[in-house]
Protein backbone atom coordinates (compact mmCIF):
# COMPACT_ATOMS: atom_id res chain seq x y z
CA UNK A 1 0.00 0.00 0.00
CA UNK A 2 1.45 3.34 -1.05
CA UNK A 3 0.44 5.87 1.61
CA UNK A 4 -1.24 4.56 4.76
CA UNK A 5 -4.99 4.49 4.23
CA UNK A 6 -6.51 3.88 7.65
CA UNK A 7 -10.07 3.40 6.39
CA UNK A 8 -8.74 1.06 3.68
CA UNK A 9 -6.81 -1.09 6.17
CA UNK A 10 -9.66 -1.20 8.69
CA UNK A 11 -12.20 -1.99 5.98
CA UNK A 12 -10.03 -4.73 4.48
CA UNK A 13 -9.50 -6.31 7.90
CA UNK A 14 -13.26 -6.77 8.32
CA UNK A 15 -13.39 -9.03 5.27
CA UNK A 16 -9.83 -10.39 5.15
CA UNK A 17 -8.59 -10.86 8.74
CA UNK A 18 -5.65 -12.98 7.54
CA UNK A 19 -4.47 -10.51 4.90
CA UNK A 20 -1.02 -8.95 5.22
CA UNK A 21 -0.59 -5.25 4.44
CA UNK A 22 2.80 -3.60 3.98
CA UNK A 23 2.88 0.19 3.76
CA UNK A 24 5.31 2.57 2.07
CA UNK A 25 4.98 5.98 3.72
CA UNK A 26 6.55 9.36 3.17
CA UNK A 27 9.04 10.02 6.01
CA UNK A 28 7.52 13.45 6.63
CA UNK A 29 3.96 12.11 6.81
CA UNK A 30 5.05 9.29 9.09
CA UNK A 31 6.50 11.81 11.55
CA UNK A 32 3.49 14.11 11.20
CA UNK A 33 1.07 11.30 12.06
CA UNK A 34 2.98 9.74 14.95
CA UNK A 35 0.46 11.15 17.41
CA UNK A 36 -2.50 9.58 15.56
CA UNK A 37 -3.18 6.19 17.19
CA UNK A 38 -3.80 3.39 14.72
CA UNK A 39 -3.47 -0.34 15.20
CA UNK A 40 -4.39 -3.18 12.89
CA UNK A 41 -3.66 -6.89 13.02
CA UNK A 42 -3.18 -7.02 9.25
CA UNK A 43 -0.73 -4.08 9.06
CA UNK A 44 2.55 -5.99 9.20
CA UNK A 45 5.21 -3.38 8.49
CA UNK A 46 5.76 0.22 7.38
CA UNK A 47 8.87 1.35 5.52
CA UNK A 48 9.73 4.93 4.63
CA UNK A 49 10.45 6.31 1.18
CA UNK A 50 9.43 9.41 -0.78
CA UNK A 51 6.67 8.66 -3.29
CA UNK A 52 4.93 11.97 -4.04
CA UNK A 53 6.12 13.25 -7.44
CA UNK A 54 9.16 10.96 -7.41
CA UNK A 55 10.20 7.41 -8.33
CA UNK A 56 12.56 7.08 -5.37
CA UNK A 57 10.39 4.35 -3.84
CA UNK A 58 10.95 1.85 -6.67
CA UNK A 59 14.28 0.40 -5.44
CA UNK A 60 12.76 -0.10 -1.98
CA UNK A 61 9.67 -1.77 -3.44
CA UNK A 62 11.71 -4.13 -5.64
CA UNK A 63 13.93 -5.17 -2.73
CA UNK A 64 10.95 -5.59 -0.41
CA UNK A 65 9.12 -7.69 -3.00
CA UNK A 66 12.08 -10.08 -3.09
CA UNK A 67 11.44 -10.72 0.62
CA UNK A 68 7.64 -10.77 0.72
CA UNK A 69 6.45 -11.56 -2.85
CA UNK A 70 3.56 -9.10 -3.01
CA UNK A 71 0.26 -10.13 -4.58
CA UNK A 72 -1.00 -6.61 -5.27
CA UNK A 73 -0.14 -2.92 -5.00
CA UNK A 74 -2.81 -0.36 -4.03
CA UNK A 75 -2.89 3.35 -3.27
CA UNK A 76 -3.89 4.09 0.30
CA UNK A 77 -4.35 7.82 -0.32
CA UNK A 78 -4.89 10.15 -3.28
CA UNK A 79 -1.23 11.15 -3.41
CA UNK A 80 -0.11 7.54 -3.77
CA UNK A 81 -2.02 6.82 -7.02
CA UNK A 82 0.82 7.50 -9.45
CA UNK A 83 3.41 5.76 -7.31
CA UNK A 84 1.17 2.71 -6.83
CA UNK A 85 0.70 2.35 -10.59
CA UNK A 86 4.44 2.64 -11.21
CA UNK A 87 5.33 0.25 -8.40
CA UNK A 88 2.86 -2.36 -9.67
CA UNK A 89 4.24 -1.97 -13.19
CA UNK A 90 7.79 -2.45 -11.91
CA UNK A 91 6.74 -5.68 -10.16
CA UNK A 92 4.71 -7.01 -13.08
CA UNK A 93 1.44 -6.77 -11.14
CA UNK A 94 -1.95 -5.40 -12.12
CA UNK A 95 -2.21 -1.61 -12.16
CA UNK A 96 -4.52 1.28 -12.91
CA UNK A 97 -2.66 2.11 -16.12
CA UNK A 98 -0.25 4.86 -17.09
CA UNK A 99 -2.85 6.96 -18.92
CA UNK A 100 -5.43 6.70 -16.14
CA UNK A 101 -2.93 7.56 -13.40
CA UNK A 102 -1.62 10.49 -15.45
CA UNK A 103 -5.05 12.06 -15.98
CA UNK A 104 -6.62 11.24 -12.62
CA UNK A 105 -3.94 12.95 -10.54
CA UNK A 106 -4.31 16.37 -12.17
CA UNK A 107 -7.65 18.10 -12.69
CA UNK A 108 -6.43 20.14 -15.68
CA UNK A 109 -5.19 17.04 -17.50
CA UNK A 110 -8.53 15.36 -16.82
CA UNK A 111 -10.40 18.34 -18.30
CA UNK A 112 -8.23 18.20 -21.42
CA UNK A 113 -8.93 14.47 -21.77
CA UNK A 114 -12.68 15.12 -21.50
CA UNK A 115 -12.43 17.73 -24.24
CA UNK A 116 -10.65 15.28 -26.56
CA UNK A 117 -13.04 12.41 -25.71
CA UNK A 118 -16.16 14.64 -25.83
CA UNK A 119 -17.18 13.78 -22.31
CA UNK A 120 -19.46 16.57 -20.99
CA UNK A 121 -17.45 18.98 -18.84
CA UNK A 122 -17.47 22.67 -17.83
CA UNK A 123 -15.74 25.42 -19.78
CA UNK A 124 -12.27 25.72 -18.21
CA UNK A 125 -8.79 27.19 -18.41
CA UNK A 126 -5.51 27.03 -16.53
CA UNK A 127 -4.89 30.07 -14.32
CA UNK A 128 -1.81 31.53 -12.66
CA UNK A 129 -3.09 34.82 -11.24
CA UNK A 130 -6.12 36.78 -10.07
CA UNK A 131 -6.04 38.55 -13.45
CA UNK A 132 -6.65 35.18 -15.12
CA UNK A 133 -9.65 34.68 -12.84
CA UNK A 134 -11.10 38.05 -13.84
CA UNK A 135 -10.49 37.33 -17.54
CA UNK A 136 -12.29 33.98 -17.27
CA UNK A 137 -15.30 35.44 -15.45
CA UNK A 138 -18.31 36.11 -17.71
CA UNK A 139 -21.01 37.50 -15.40
CA UNK A 140 -21.85 34.04 -14.07
CA UNK A 141 -20.43 32.07 -11.12
CA UNK A 142 -17.19 30.18 -11.66
CA UNK A 143 -15.13 27.77 -9.57
CA UNK A 144 -11.39 27.96 -8.99
CA UNK A 145 -9.37 25.08 -7.58
CA UNK A 146 -5.86 23.63 -7.22
CA UNK A 147 -5.24 20.95 -9.83
CA UNK A 148 -3.70 18.41 -7.45
CA UNK A 149 -5.34 18.62 -4.02
CA UNK A 150 -8.17 16.47 -2.65
CA UNK A 151 -11.06 16.77 -0.17
CA UNK A 152 -12.31 20.08 -1.66
CA UNK A 153 -9.20 21.86 -0.35
CA UNK A 154 -8.92 25.22 -2.10
CA UNK A 155 -12.08 24.77 -4.17
CA UNK A 156 -13.84 28.15 -4.13
CA UNK A 157 -16.91 29.55 -5.86
CA UNK A 158 -16.45 33.06 -7.27
CA UNK A 159 -19.67 35.00 -7.89
CA UNK A 160 -18.17 38.44 -8.51
CA UNK A 161 -15.03 39.29 -10.49
CA UNK A 162 -14.23 41.94 -7.88
CA UNK A 163 -13.47 39.10 -5.44
CA UNK A 164 -10.86 37.52 -7.73
CA UNK A 165 -7.82 38.74 -5.80
CA UNK A 166 -9.06 37.48 -2.45
CA UNK A 167 -10.30 34.16 -3.87
CA UNK A 168 -7.07 33.45 -5.75
CA UNK A 169 -4.98 34.19 -2.66
CA UNK A 170 -7.12 31.87 -0.52
CA UNK A 171 -7.08 29.08 -3.12
CA UNK A 172 -3.31 29.23 -3.66
CA UNK A 173 -2.74 29.13 0.12
CA UNK A 174 -4.82 25.94 0.56
CA UNK A 175 -2.97 22.95 1.96
CA UNK A 176 -3.62 19.27 2.65
CA UNK A 177 -2.05 17.53 5.65
CA UNK A 178 -1.30 14.52 3.45
CA UNK A 179 0.89 16.52 1.04
CA UNK A 180 4.61 16.77 1.83
CA UNK A 181 6.15 20.20 2.33
CA UNK A 182 9.02 19.75 -0.14
CA UNK A 183 8.67 21.57 -3.44
CA UNK A 184 6.04 19.84 -5.61
CA UNK A 185 4.37 21.12 -8.78
CA UNK A 186 1.45 23.48 -8.22
CA UNK A 187 -1.27 24.32 -10.73
CA UNK A 188 -4.64 26.05 -10.68
CA UNK A 189 -7.80 25.78 -12.70
CA UNK A 190 -10.86 27.93 -13.34
CA UNK A 191 -14.09 26.48 -14.67
CA UNK A 192 -17.67 27.53 -15.05
CA UNK A 193 -20.00 26.65 -12.18
CA UNK A 194 -22.48 23.94 -13.18
CA UNK A 195 -25.82 23.92 -11.36
CA UNK A 196 -27.57 20.66 -10.64
CA UNK A 197 -27.71 17.78 -8.19
CA UNK A 198 -24.33 16.20 -7.50
CA UNK A 199 -23.80 12.45 -7.58
CA UNK A 200 -20.79 10.21 -7.74
CA UNK A 201 -20.22 6.89 -9.45
CA UNK A 202 -17.93 4.31 -7.87
CA UNK A 203 -16.63 1.80 -10.40
CA UNK A 204 -14.55 -1.35 -10.03
CA UNK A 205 -12.56 -2.04 -13.21
CA UNK A 206 -10.98 -5.36 -14.18
CA UNK A 207 -9.08 -5.96 -17.43
CA UNK A 208 -10.24 -2.57 -18.69
CA UNK A 209 -13.93 -3.41 -18.18
CA UNK A 210 -16.28 -2.02 -15.50
CA UNK A 211 -17.57 -4.92 -13.40
CA UNK A 212 -19.38 -2.99 -10.67
CA UNK A 213 -21.03 0.44 -10.47
CA UNK A 214 -22.53 2.24 -7.48
CA UNK A 215 -24.15 5.66 -7.48
CA UNK A 216 -24.00 8.05 -4.52
CA UNK A 217 -26.27 11.06 -3.95
CA UNK A 218 -24.50 13.98 -2.27
CA UNK A 219 -25.31 16.92 -0.03
CA UNK A 220 -22.76 19.76 -0.17
CA UNK A 221 -22.35 23.01 1.75
CA UNK A 222 -23.88 26.15 0.30
CA UNK A 223 -21.18 28.49 1.56
CA UNK A 224 -19.02 28.75 -1.56
CA UNK A 225 -16.68 25.87 -0.66
CA UNK A 226 -18.49 22.67 -1.82
CA UNK A 227 -17.77 20.69 1.34
CA UNK A 228 -19.53 17.33 1.24
CA UNK A 229 -21.90 17.03 4.19
CA UNK A 230 -23.69 13.79 3.35
CA UNK A 231 -23.96 10.78 1.04
CA UNK A 232 -26.72 8.28 0.25
CA UNK A 233 -26.03 4.86 -1.32
CA UNK A 234 -27.37 3.95 -3.76
CA UNK A 235 -28.64 7.23 -5.21
CA UNK A 236 -32.39 7.21 -5.83
CA UNK A 237 -32.40 8.18 -9.53
CA UNK A 238 -35.01 7.75 -12.29
CA UNK A 239 -34.11 4.74 -14.51
CA UNK A 240 -33.39 6.82 -17.61
CA UNK A 241 -31.14 9.24 -15.72
CA UNK A 242 -29.31 6.34 -14.09
CA UNK A 243 -28.77 4.68 -17.46
CA UNK A 244 -27.36 7.89 -18.93
CA UNK A 245 -25.07 8.42 -15.95
CA UNK A 246 -23.62 4.91 -16.15
CA UNK A 247 -23.13 5.29 -19.91
CA UNK A 248 -21.09 8.46 -19.27
CA UNK A 249 -19.05 6.65 -16.61
CA UNK A 250 -18.30 3.82 -19.04
CA UNK A 251 -17.15 6.36 -21.65
CA UNK A 252 -14.85 7.89 -19.04
CA UNK A 253 -13.33 4.50 -18.15
CA UNK A 254 -12.66 3.87 -21.84
CA UNK A 255 -11.18 7.33 -22.45
CA UNK A 256 -8.84 6.93 -19.46
CA UNK A 257 -7.76 3.47 -20.68
CA UNK A 258 -8.04 2.26 -17.09
CA UNK A 259 -6.74 -1.31 -16.68
CA UNK A 260 -7.45 -2.51 -13.15
CA UNK A 261 -8.58 -0.55 -10.12
CA UNK A 262 -11.23 1.71 -8.71
CA UNK A 263 -12.63 5.00 -10.00
CA UNK A 264 -14.56 7.54 -7.95
CA UNK A 265 -16.12 10.10 -10.32
CA UNK A 266 -18.27 13.08 -9.35
CA UNK A 267 -20.95 14.33 -11.78
CA UNK A 268 -23.50 17.15 -11.89
CA UNK A 269 -26.92 16.16 -13.24
CA UNK A 270 -28.20 18.77 -15.69
CA UNK A 271 -31.14 18.90 -18.11
CA UNK A 272 -28.79 18.19 -21.02
CA UNK A 273 -26.46 15.46 -19.72
CA UNK A 274 -24.35 14.51 -16.69
CA UNK A 275 -21.34 16.85 -16.49
CA UNK A 276 -18.08 15.55 -15.04
CA UNK A 277 -16.84 17.47 -12.00
CA UNK A 278 -13.83 15.39 -10.92
CA UNK A 279 -12.57 11.81 -10.87
CA UNK A 280 -10.07 9.99 -8.66
CA UNK A 281 -8.23 6.74 -9.34
CA UNK A 282 -8.45 5.36 -5.82
CA UNK A 283 -11.07 4.19 -3.33
CA UNK A 284 -13.65 6.77 -2.31
CA UNK A 285 -13.42 8.38 1.10
CA UNK A 286 -16.11 9.87 3.33
CA UNK A 287 -17.30 6.37 4.38
CA UNK A 288 -18.80 5.80 0.92
CA UNK A 289 -17.33 2.30 0.81
CA UNK A 290 -18.81 1.61 4.24
CA UNK A 291 -22.19 2.66 2.86
CA UNK A 292 -21.70 0.31 -0.11
CA UNK A 293 -20.92 -2.54 2.26
CA UNK A 294 -24.07 -1.81 4.29
CA UNK A 295 -26.29 -1.40 1.21
CA UNK A 296 -24.93 -4.17 -1.03
CA UNK A 297 -23.14 -6.51 1.35
CA UNK A 298 -19.97 -5.95 -0.71
CA UNK A 299 -16.66 -5.11 0.95
CA UNK A 300 -15.09 -3.04 -1.83
CA UNK A 301 -11.65 -3.02 -0.19
CA UNK A 302 -11.55 -6.81 -0.41
CA UNK A 303 -13.01 -6.83 -3.93
CA UNK A 304 -10.40 -4.34 -5.10
CA UNK A 305 -7.54 -6.34 -3.61
CA UNK A 306 -8.92 -9.44 -5.33
CA UNK A 307 -9.01 -7.60 -8.66
CA UNK A 308 -5.48 -6.26 -8.21
CA UNK A 309 -4.17 -9.75 -7.34
CA UNK A 310 -5.82 -11.34 -10.39
CA UNK A 311 -8.82 -12.92 -8.72
CA UNK A 312 -12.49 -12.54 -9.69
CA UNK A 313 -14.58 -11.17 -6.81
CA UNK A 314 -18.18 -12.25 -6.32
CA UNK A 315 -20.30 -9.15 -6.95
CA UNK A 316 -23.91 -8.36 -5.95
CA UNK A 317 -26.55 -7.66 -8.56
CA UNK A 318 -28.32 -4.92 -6.59
CA UNK A 319 -28.42 -3.17 -3.23
CA UNK A 320 -30.61 -4.73 -0.54
CA UNK A 321 -31.16 -1.47 1.39
CA UNK A 322 -30.12 2.20 1.48
CA UNK A 323 -27.30 3.59 3.63
CA UNK A 324 -26.69 7.23 4.50
CA UNK A 325 -23.96 9.28 6.18
CA UNK A 326 -24.30 12.83 7.49
CA UNK A 327 -21.36 14.84 8.85
CA UNK A 328 -21.21 17.28 11.74
CA UNK A 329 -20.05 20.70 10.53
CA UNK A 330 -20.64 23.22 13.33
CA UNK A 331 -19.51 26.87 13.32
CA UNK A 332 -15.81 27.60 13.71
CA UNK A 333 -14.38 28.34 17.13
CA UNK A 334 -13.37 26.67 20.38
CA UNK A 335 -15.80 24.04 21.64
CA UNK A 336 -17.32 25.07 24.97
CA UNK A 337 -19.91 22.29 25.22
CA UNK A 338 -21.56 19.54 23.18
CA UNK A 339 -25.21 18.96 23.96
CA UNK A 340 -27.64 16.23 22.97
CA UNK A 341 -25.09 13.44 22.57
CA UNK A 342 -27.49 11.05 24.29
CA UNK A 343 -29.41 10.98 20.98
CA UNK A 344 -26.53 8.96 19.52
CA UNK A 345 -27.25 6.19 22.06
CA UNK A 346 -30.63 5.69 20.41
CA UNK A 347 -32.01 2.16 20.10
CA UNK A 348 -33.36 3.08 16.66
CA UNK A 349 -32.44 0.11 14.43
CA UNK A 350 -31.74 2.52 11.57
CA UNK A 351 -28.70 3.95 13.39
CA UNK A 352 -25.63 1.95 12.35
CA UNK A 353 -22.92 3.97 14.11
CA UNK A 354 -21.79 7.49 14.93
CA UNK A 355 -18.72 9.43 15.98
CA UNK A 356 -17.97 12.88 17.38
CA UNK A 357 -14.30 13.68 16.82
CA UNK A 358 -13.92 16.77 19.02
CA UNK A 359 -14.31 17.49 22.71
CA UNK A 360 -14.58 20.48 24.98
CA UNK A 361 -11.64 22.78 24.25
CA UNK A 362 -11.10 21.55 20.69
CA UNK A 363 -10.73 24.09 17.89
CA UNK A 364 -13.17 23.76 14.97
CA UNK A 365 -11.86 25.20 11.72
CA UNK A 366 -14.02 27.18 9.27
CA UNK A 367 -15.98 24.97 6.89
CA UNK A 368 -13.71 25.21 3.84
CA UNK A 369 -12.84 21.53 3.20
CA UNK A 370 -13.64 18.01 4.37
CA UNK A 371 -11.01 18.40 7.09
CA UNK A 372 -13.31 20.91 8.85
CA UNK A 373 -15.96 18.29 9.70
CA UNK A 374 -15.97 16.88 13.22
CA UNK A 375 -17.81 13.55 13.11
CA UNK A 376 -20.57 11.63 11.40
CA UNK A 377 -23.72 9.55 11.69
CA UNK A 378 -24.42 6.48 9.53
CA UNK A 379 -27.93 5.10 9.11
CA UNK A 380 -29.61 2.39 7.04
CA UNK A 381 -33.21 1.77 6.00
CA UNK A 382 -35.27 0.12 3.29
CA UNK A 383 -35.44 3.36 1.30
CA UNK A 384 -33.44 6.57 0.83
CA UNK A 385 -36.00 8.92 2.38
CA UNK A 386 -36.15 6.95 5.62
CA UNK A 387 -32.37 6.61 5.95
CA UNK A 388 -31.86 10.33 5.28
CA UNK A 389 -34.64 11.38 7.61
CA UNK A 390 -33.09 9.41 10.48
CA UNK A 391 -29.58 10.74 9.85
CA UNK A 392 -30.73 14.35 9.54
CA UNK A 393 -32.77 14.06 12.73
CA UNK A 394 -29.82 12.72 14.72
CA UNK A 395 -27.43 15.38 13.42
CA UNK A 396 -30.00 18.07 14.22
CA UNK A 397 -30.18 16.95 17.87
CA UNK A 398 -26.48 17.57 18.51
CA UNK A 399 -25.56 21.14 19.47
CA UNK A 400 -21.95 22.33 19.43
CA UNK A 401 -21.55 25.42 21.61
CA UNK A 402 -18.52 27.34 20.33
CA UNK A 403 -16.90 30.63 21.19
PyMOL commands that set and color helices and strands:
alter all, ss='L'
color gray80, all
select helices_A, chain A and resi 6-15+27-32+57-68+78-91+98-104+107-117+130-136+161-173+239-256+288-296+300-308+341-345+370-372+384-396
alter helices_A, ss='H'
color red, helices_A
select strands_A, chain A and resi 21-25+43-48+124-127+142-146+156-158+188-192+197-206+209-220+228-233+261-269+274-280+322-327+333-339+351-356+363-364+375-381+399-402
alter strands_A, ss='S'
color yellow, strands_A
deselect
rebuild
show_as cartoon
